[in-house]
């Protein structure tokens, strides 16, 4: 818990055990995308008429379902973490942009060390989606729902709660690696170059979560801020002109 008398965070808080709601959220997060593979979606007129918009709506539906369960499961932690951040609003407002800059720098370094930029299938899909889906539809998924679901799964459950049973450094590494891997799994070959941007993002998010004494809402705010920047750039900057 952040102390008002110091800029240093307190020691990581103790969390309760996993709950049935936690288990349901994870099952939905992993199971719903898998279930969609076996459903006869090609028979749905609204999906075949505009596949990109349809794919977006399916993703929104999956994440919205997990989001609702995750909010219910973590409601006490969400309320407590918001109260903690509210005691030091200027700290939160000031540090978030700084960590966003750090995230961009770390990403550039990690990508360079990995051998350069390799546009992932996930990133290509997002860029293609922006050409067909308006920003006011993509923003709720990319800025509000998606970041919370991922912070809940990869930080709250995988670090906050798992550290009750496993060394926290093991939890940190597991969180970073799985966060990166699941962003490209099933879409392309898992290579260091493809993983690099997500490894960098995961590193900074894990640092933010741990540095603020496992504050879910702080890491969520940072993740949402980064995605907001990405949405703004995708809809205002011609990426192809920068890489041609």
C-alpha positions in Angstrom: 0.0 0.0 0.0 1.4 3.4 -0.9 2.4 5.6 2.0 1.6 9.3 1.9 4.8 10.2 3.7 7.2 8.7 1.2 7.6 8.1 -2.5 8.7 4.6 -1.8 6.0 1.9 -2.0 5.3 -0.4 0.9 6.0 -4.1 0.9 3.6 -6.2 -1.4 0.3 -6.8 0.2 -1.1 -10.2 1.2 -3.9 -11.4 -1.0 -6.7 -13.9 -0.2 -6.9 -17.3 -1.9 -8.2 -17.9 -5.3 -12.0 -17.8 -5.5 -14.6 -19.6 -7.8 -15.0 -16.2 -9.6 -11.3 -16.1 -10.3 -11.5 -19.6 -11.8 -14.5 -18.7 -13.9 -12.8 -15.6 -15.3 -9.7 -17.6 -16.3 -11.9 -20.4 -17.9 -13.8 -17.7 -19.9 -10.5 -16.0 -20.9 -9.0 -19.1 -22.2 -12.1 -21.1 -23.2 -14.3 -18.6 -25.0 -11.7 -17.9 -27.8 -11.2 -21.7 -28.2 -15.0 -22.3 -28.3 -15.3 -19.7 -31.1 -13.0 -21.9 -33.3 -15.5 -24.7 -33.2 -18.7 -22.7 -33.7 -20.2 -22.4 -37.3 -19.5 -18.6 -37.4 -19.4 -18.7 -41.2 -23.1 -19.1 -41.2 -23.8 -15.8 -39.5 -24.7 -13.2 -42.1 -23.5 -10.2 -40.0 -20.1 -11.8 -39.7 -19.6 -12.8 -43.3 -20.9 -9.5 -44.5 -18.1 -7.6 -42.7 -15.5 -10.1 -41.3 -13.3 -7.4 -39.7 -16.2 -5.8 -37.9 -17.6 -9.2 -37.0 -14.2 -10.3 -35.6 -14.0 -7.2 -33.6 -17.5 -7.6 -32.1 -16.7 -11.2 -31.2 -13.5 -10.1 -29.4 -15.4 -7.4 -27.6 -18.0 -10.0 -26.5 -15.4 -12.3 -25.2 -13.5 -9.6 -23.3 -16.7 -8.1 -22.0 -17.8 -11.4 -20.5 -14.4 -11.8 -18.8 -14.4 -8.2 -17.8 -17.7 -8.5 -15.9 -16.6 -11.6 -14.1 -13.2 -10.1 -13.3 -14.8 -6.9 -11.9 -17.0 -8.9 -9.7 -14.1 -11.2 -8.6 -11.7 -8.3 -7.8 -14.2 -5.6 -6.7 -12.8 -5.3 -3.2 -9.2 -5.0 -4.5 -10.4 -2.4 -7.2 -12.1 -0.3 -4.5 -9.2 -0.5 -2.2 -6.6 0.3 -4.8 -8.6 3.3 -6.1 -8.8 4.6 -2.5 -5.0 4.2 -2.2 -4.4 6.1 -5.4 -6.9 8.8 -4.4 -4.8 9.6 -1.3 -1.9 10.7 -3.6 -3.5 11.9 -6.9 -0.6 14.0 -8.0 1.8 11.1 -7.5 -0.4 9.0 -9.8 -0.9 11.7 -12.4 2.8 12.5 -12.5 4.2 9.1 -12.5 2.0 7.5 -15.1 3.3 9.6 -18.0 6.9 9.0 -16.9 6.4 5.3 -16.8 4.8 5.5 -20.3 7.9 7.1 -21.6 10.0 4.4 -19.8 7.8 1.8 -21.5 8.5 3.3 -24.9 12.3 3.4 -24.2 12.4 -0.1 -22.8 10.5 -1.4 -25.8 12.9 0.3 -28.3 15.9 -1.2 -26.4 14.4 -4.7 -26.2 13.3 -4.7 -29.9 16.8 -3.5 -30.9 18.5 -6.2 -28.9 16.1 -8.8 -30.4 17.3 -7.9 -33.9 15.0 -5.1 -35.0 11.3 -4.5 -35.6 9.1 -7.4 -36.7 5.5 -6.5 -37.1 3.5 -9.2 -35.4 0.3 -10.7 -36.8 -1.5 -9.2 -33.8 -0.2 -5.7 -34.6 -1.1 -6.1 -38.3 -4.6 -7.2 -37.3 -5.0 -4.1 -35.2 -3.9 -1.8 -37.9 -6.2 -3.5 -40.4 -9.1 -3.3 -38.0 -8.6 0.5 -37.6 -9.2 0.9 -41.4 -12.7 -0.7 -41.1 -13.8 -0.1 -37.5 -14.3 3.5 -36.2 -12.3 4.6 -33.1 -15.3 4.9 -30.9 -15.9 1.2 -31.2 -12.3 0.0 -30.8 -11.5 2.3 -27.9 -13.8 0.6 -25.4 -12.1 -2.8 -26.1 -8.5 -1.5 -26.4 -8.5 1.1 -23.7 -11.1 0.1 -21.1 -12.0 -3.6 -21.2 -8.9 -5.3 -22.6 -6.3 -3.7 -20.3 -8.3 -4.5 -17.2 -8.8 -8.1 -18.1 -5.1 -8.6 -18.9 -4.0 -6.8 -15.7 -6.4 -8.9 -13.7 -5.2 -12.1 -15.2 -1.4 -11.5 -15.6 -0.8 -9.2 -12.6 -3.5 -9.7 -10.0 -3.9 -13.5 -10.3 -0.5 -14.4 -11.6 1.5 -12.2 -9.2 -0.7 -10.9 -6.4 -2.4 -14.2 -5.6 0.0 -16.8 -7.0 2.8 -15.3 -4.8 1.0 -16.8 -1.8 2.3 -20.2 -3.0 5.3 -19.4 -5.4 8.3 -17.2 -5.0 7.4 -13.7 -6.2 10.3 -13.5 -8.7 9.1 -16.6 -10.3 5.7 -15.0 -10.6 7.2 -11.9 -12.2 9.0 -13.9 -14.9 6.0 -16.1 -15.5 3.8 -13.0 -15.8 6.1 -11.4 -18.4 6.6 -14.5 -20.5 3.0 -15.7 -20.6 1.7 -12.2 -21.2 3.9 -11.9 -24.3 3.4 -15.4 -25.5 -0.4 -15.3 -25.3 -0.4 -12.1 -27.5 1.0 -14.0 -30.4 0.1 -17.7 -29.6 -1.9 -19.3 -32.4 -1.2 -16.4 -34.8 2.4 -16.9 -35.8 5.7 -18.6 -34.9 6.9 -17.7 -31.4 10.2 -15.9 -32.0 12.2 -13.5 -30.0 11.6 -10.7 -32.5 7.8 -11.3 -32.4 7.8 -11.5 -28.5 10.1 -8.5 -28.0 7.5 -5.7 -27.9 5.2 -7.6 -25.6 8.1 -8.7 -23.3 9.0 -5.0 -22.9 5.5 -4.1 -22.2 5.1 -6.9 -19.7 8.4 -5.9 -17.9 7.3 -2.3 -17.3 3.8 -3.4 -16.2 5.2 -5.9 -13.8 7.5 -3.3 -12.5 4.6 -0.8 -12.1 2.5 -3.4 -10.3 5.2 -4.5 -7.9 6.6 -1.0 -7.3 3.1 0.3 -6.2 2.8 -2.7 -3.8 0.7 -4.8 -6.1 -1.8 -2.0 -7.0 -4.0 -3.4 -9.7 -5.5 -0.1 -10.7 -2.2 1.6 -11.1 -0.9 -1.1 -13.6 -4.3 -1.0 -15.3 -4.1 2.8 -15.6 -0.6 2.5 -17.2 -1.7 -0.2 -19.6 -4.9 1.8 -20.6 -2.8 4.9 -21.1 -0.4 3.0 -23.4 -3.3 1.6 -25.4 -4.9 5.0 -25.6 -1.7 6.3 -27.1 -1.7 3.4 -29.6 -5.3 4.1 -30.6 -4.6 7.8 -31.1 -1.6 7.0 -33.3 -3.4 4.3 -35.3 -6.2 6.6 -36.2 -4.2 9.7 -36.8 -0.9 8.6 -38.3 -0.3 6.7 -41.5 2.0 4.0 -40.2 2.8 2.7 -43.7 4.2 6.1 -44.7 6.6 5.9 -41.8 7.9 2.4 -42.7 8.1 2.8 -46.5 
